[in-house]
Each structure stands twice: as structure tokens, then as C-alpha cells.
Amino acid sequence: MATVEAVKKKQSYTSVHEAVKAGDVEQLASMIRSGAGINEVDLVHKFTPLHCAAHSGSLECLHWLLWHGADTTRVTVGGWTAAHLAAIRGQDACMQALLVNGANAEAQDDRGCTPSHLAAAHGQSYTLQTILRHGVNVNVSDRNDWKPVHYAAFHGRLGCLQLLLRWGACIDDVDNNGNLPGKKMLWNIASERSLGVVCCTDQLSLSL
């Protein structure tokens, strides 16, 4: 019976992106050596192989791409870098590798969101902590002056909210229209949403 490794080696892919998604670093290397572009962009989402690695958690492929000069600044549709995708998916090891290799932890997408905004929105507390430990501004604002703490509260991400508060997140600012101080805004958002978010604001009150 063929081993898993043998089957894997026989697998052929139509693009370098497919090899990365499958975590097949040998085929990735072979395809790049044969002329595939290391920063080749797919036609649909504008993903490079590095984006695919960060999104799928293909850590070995991600390391290989970084070591061979993959561009960490390339963006997808929507303005996401590989770090944004690692934040959304909670790919903590990939995030660490990206940051160690110079990826911008405060890169902004088309809405002004940084990886920390997206990690908070998606409840990826471990990845958010990795980003914060890298020295980013915990109170960085998007284009609407929303900070990661607002995203955590809005989406009911209690773990992320607690983490952000411990790192000094500010909730007393107004948005770009001069509306609602942060604490009141968080309470109003929580009142309109799930019990989980109300728990977030209860925790918030206890922390102040």
C-alpha cells in the first residue's frame, strides 16, 4: 500500500497556490524552480502564495516563501496582507513567523483595519496577544475611529476584550463623527446584541 508521503509526492497541482494550500512544500519549491512566480497572484481574490499559506496555516510553506523572498506587503481584494489573513484565521504560528520576518503588524486594509482589529473581531485571542507582544498600538483606529476593543465588544469576543483591557485599551474616545464616548458606545452596542456581548460590557465595568 502506498504511504501518505508517496501519494503526496505524486500529487500534481495546477497552480502554486494549490500546492501551498495542501501544505506541499516540495511541490511548492519545484514549481517555483520551474518558473512559477513566488508572488504570483490568483485572479479571483488576488491571493499570493504567501496569502494562501497564512490563510490555510501551511506553516512550512510560509517559512519557505519567507526565506525565498515572498513579499509581505502584497494585498488582496479588500487590502489584506498575509498578516491580516493570519489574524482572521487565528493562525498564530504563521503570524509569529510573519512578524519575525518583517511583516507590518499595523498595515491597514481598505477600511483602515489592522491585523489587531481583525483578530479582535474574529475572537482570535492568542493571535491578538502575539500581535500586541510585537509592540503595536493597542488603541490604533480604523477609518471610523473604531479601535480593536470596539470590535471585540461588538462581536461579543470576551477573551479578546479582557486581553485588550489588560494591555491598556482606551474606551473613552469618540468616533470620527464626535458620537458617544467609548464606554457608552460599548454598552449601547451590547444592549442591542447577544447576552455574550452584554457579558463583555459587564466585565468591562468591573475592570474600570
C-alpha positions in Angstrom: 0.0 0.0 0.0 1.3 3.4 -0.9 2.3 5.6 2.0 0.8 9.0 2.6 4.1 10.6 1.7 4.3 8.7 -1.6 0.8 9.7 -2.5 1.6 13.3 -1.6 4.7 13.3 -3.8 2.7 12.0 -6.8 0.1 14.8 -6.4 0.1 17.4 -9.1 -1.3 20.9 -8.8 -2.5 23.3 -11.4 -1.1 26.3 -9.5 1.5 27.1 -6.8 -1.4 28.3 -4.7 -2.9 24.8 -4.6 0.4 23.3 -3.5 0.6 25.8 -0.7 -3.0 25.1 0.4 -2.1 21.4 0.5 1.0 22.2 2.6 3.2 20.5 0.0 6.4 22.4 0.3 8.3 20.0 -2.0 5.9 20.7 -4.9 5.9 24.4 -4.0 9.7 24.5 -4.3 9.6 22.5 -7.5 7.1 24.8 -9.1 9.0 27.9 -8.2 12.2 26.5 -9.6 10.3 25.7 -12.8 9.3 29.3 -13.2 6.2 29.9 -11.2 6.2 33.4 -9.6 6.8 33.4 -5.8 4.4 36.4 -5.7 2.0 35.1 -8.4 -1.5 36.5 -7.9 -4.7 34.5 -8.4 -7.4 36.1 -10.5 -10.3 35.9 -8.0 -9.1 37.1 -4.6 -5.7 38.5 -5.6 -4.0 36.0 -3.2 -0.3 35.4 -3.5 1.1 32.0 -2.3 2.0 33.8 1.0 -1.6 34.8 1.5 -2.6 31.2 0.9 -0.1 29.9 3.4 -1.2 32.4 6.1 -4.9 31.7 5.4 -4.6 27.9 5.4 -2.0 27.6 8.2 0.6 26.0 5.9 3.5 26.9 8.2 6.2 25.0 6.4 5.2 26.6 3.1 5.0 30.0 4.7 8.5 29.7 6.1 9.8 28.6 2.7 8.2 31.5 1.0 9.6 34.0 3.5 13.1 32.5 3.3 12.9 32.9 -0.5 11.8 36.5 -0.6 8.0 36.5 -0.7 6.6 40.0 -0.4 4.8 40.5 2.9 3.3 43.8 1.7 1.2 42.5 -1.1 -2.6 42.9 -0.6 -5.7 41.0 -1.6 -9.1 42.3 -2.7 -10.0 44.4 0.3 -6.5 45.4 1.1 -5.5 42.4 3.3 -1.9 41.4 3.8 -0.8 37.9 4.8 -0.8 39.2 8.4 -4.5 40.3 8.1 -5.4 36.8 6.9 -3.4 35.1 9.7 -5.3 37.3 12.2 -8.7 36.4 10.8 -8.0 32.7 10.8 -6.2 32.6 14.1 -3.0 31.2 12.6 -0.8 32.1 15.5 2.4 30.3 14.3 2.1 31.9 10.9 1.6 35.3 12.5 4.7 34.9 14.6 6.7 33.9 11.5 5.4 36.9 9.5 6.2 39.4 12.2 9.7 38.0 12.8 10.3 38.3 9.1 9.3 41.9 9.0 5.6 41.9 8.2 3.9 45.2 9.2 1.7 44.4 12.2 -0.1 47.8 11.7 -0.8 47.6 8.0 -4.3 48.9 7.2 -6.8 47.4 4.8 -9.3 49.3 2.7 -11.4 50.1 5.9 -8.4 51.1 7.9 -8.4 47.8 9.9 -5.1 46.4 11.1 -4.5 42.8 12.0 -5.3 43.5 15.6 -8.8 44.9 14.6 -9.5 41.7 12.7 -8.1 39.3 15.3 -10.4 41.1 17.9 -13.4 40.9 15.6 -12.9 37.2 15.0 -12.2 36.3 18.6 -8.6 35.1 17.9 -7.2 36.0 21.3 -3.9 34.0 21.0 -3.1 35.6 17.7 -4.1 39.0 19.1 -1.8 38.6 22.0 1.1 37.7 19.6 0.4 41.0 17.7 0.3 43.0 20.9 3.5 41.5 22.2 5.1 42.7 18.9 4.6 46.3 20.2 1.7 47.5 18.2 -0.5 50.4 19.4 -3.4 48.8 21.3 -5.5 51.8 20.6 -5.0 52.0 16.8 -8.1 53.4 15.0 -9.7 52.4 11.7 -11.3 54.9 9.4 -14.3 55.3 11.7 -12.1 55.7 14.7 -13.0 52.2 16.0 -10.3 50.5 17.9 -9.8 46.8 18.4 -11.7 47.0 21.7 -14.8 48.2 19.9 -14.6 45.3 17.5 -14.2 42.8 20.4 -17.2 44.2 22.2 -19.4 44.5 19.1 -18.8 40.8 18.2 -19.0 39.5 21.7 -15.4 38.4 22.0 -15.0 38.4 25.7 -11.5 36.9 25.7 -10.2 39.5 23.3 -11.9 42.3 25.2 -10.3 41.2 28.5 -6.9 40.9 26.8 -7.2 44.4 25.3 -8.2 45.9 28.6 -5.2 44.4 30.2 -3.0 45.9 27.5 -4.4 49.4 28.2 -7.1 49.7 25.6 -8.9 53.1 25.8 -12.7 53.2 25.8 -13.3 56.9 26.4 -12.7 58.3 22.9 -15.4 59.4 20.5 -15.7 58.3 16.9 -14.9 60.4 13.8 -18.4 62.0 14.0 -18.0 63.0 17.6 -20.6 60.5 18.8 -20.8 58.5 22.0 -17.8 58.1 24.3 -16.4 54.6 24.0 -17.8 53.2 27.3 -21.3 54.3 26.5 -21.0 53.1 22.9 -19.9 49.7 24.0 -22.8 49.5 26.4 -25.3 50.6 23.7 -23.9 48.0 21.2 -24.1 45.3 23.8 -27.7 46.2 24.7 -28.7 45.6 21.1 -26.9 42.3 20.7 -26.4 38.9 22.3 -26.1 38.0 26.0 -22.5 37.2 25.3 -21.8 40.8 24.4 -23.6 42.0 27.5 -21.3 39.8 29.5 -18.4 41.7 27.8 -19.7 45.0 29.0 -20.3 43.6 32.5 -16.7 42.5 32.5 -15.7 45.9 31.2 -17.5 47.7 34.0 -15.8 45.5 36.6 -12.4 46.3 35.0 -12.7 50.1 35.3 
